[in-house]
Amino acid sequence: MGKDSAENIEKLKLFSKYIGIAYQIKDHLKDSLNVSETGKDQFLDQTNKKSSSFLYLLESVEAKKLLDCYKSLAIDTLLKIDLDFSTLQEFIELFFAFTDI
């Protein structure tokens, strides 16, 4: 049981990393939308000198591909954990579906 728990913890850490990166990419993509769609000023990150944004480092299309990649990596990692995370998986799918860019 101890080994399995340690492996699950490492997988959860990896899941957290992937879902965090996916969220950041989504946030940077949303920053490029107009204020009526997000509730915040357009290009606020750029105005605040956040030049390391995924959107500014990559083209928008490439950033969207990277977002999909990290979301998939997060879900794939979650499915490898020996626990039932079906509700969390559904939440992730819905969260990213309702915030499509």
Rosetta blueprint (number, residue, H / E / L):
1 M L
2 G H
3 K H
4 D H
5 S H
6 A H
7 E H
8 N H
9 I H
10 E H
11 K H
12 L H
13 K H
14 L H
15 F H
16 S H
17 K H
18 Y H
19 I H
20 G H
21 I H
22 A H
23 Y H
24 Q H
25 I H
26 K H
27 D H
28 H H
29 L H
30 K H
31 D H
32 S L
33 L L
34 N L
35 V H
36 S H
37 E H
38 T H
39 G L
40 K L
41 D L
42 Q L
43 F L
44 L H
45 D H
46 Q H
47 T H
48 N L
49 K L
50 K L
51 S L
52 S L
53 S L
54 F H
55 L H
56 Y H
57 L H
58 L L
59 E L
60 S H
61 V H
62 E H
63 A H
64 K H
65 K H
66 L H
67 L H
68 D H
69 C H
70 Y H
71 K H
72 S H
73 L H
74 A H
75 I H
76 D H
77 T H
78 L H
79 L H
80 K L
81 I L
82 D L
83 L L
84 D L
85 F L
86 S H
87 T H
88 L H
89 Q H
90 E H
91 F H
92 I H
93 E H
94 L H
95 F H
96 F H
97 A H
98 F L
99 T L
100 D L
101 I L
